[in-house]
């Protein structure tokens, strides 16, 4: 059974390849979902997968992000699973 989470990452997370790195991490972990920039400077997304350990490793990675990022806060909330297979960068 899959678990699904919405997340919002704040800090220096735009202009540092955060979305692309997030997509790469998710694909490597076998997770589905999407990620996009928000107009307020945050990055948000939705991730889903059956492997609790992979989801936790992904959440832990989001807390630091790629090398040039400076994550201030991560919001991670369980939600309904309404995703198509794959992981896309949006907007």
NORZIDA-V933238 format. One record per pair of residues at least 12 apart in sequence whose C-alpha atoms are under 6 Angstrom apart, sorted by the first residue. I is the first residue (numbers start at 1). J is the second residue. D is the distance in whole Angstrom. If there is no record, write none. Layout:
<<I/J/D> <I/J/D>>
This chain:
<<1/50/5> <2/49/5> <2/50/4> <3/48/6> <3/49/6> <3/50/6> <4/47/6> <4/48/4> <4/78/6> <4/79/6> <4/81/5> <5/46/6> <5/47/5> <5/77/5> <5/78/4> <5/79/5> <6/45/6> <6/46/4> <6/76/6> <6/77/5> <7/44/6> <7/45/5> <7/75/5> <7/76/5> <8/43/6> <8/44/4> <8/74/6> <8/75/5> <9/42/6> <9/43/5> <9/73/6> <9/74/5> <10/42/5> <10/71/6> <10/72/6> <10/73/5> <11/70/6> <11/71/5> <11/72/5> <12/69/5> <12/70/5> <13/69/5> <16/68/6> <16/69/6> <29/54/6> <31/48/6> <31/49/5> <32/47/6> <32/48/5> <32/85/6> <32/86/5> <32/87/5> <33/46/5> <33/47/4> <33/87/5> <34/46/5> <34/87/5> <34/88/5> <34/89/6> <35/89/5> <35/90/6> <36/89/6> <36/90/5> <36/91/6>>
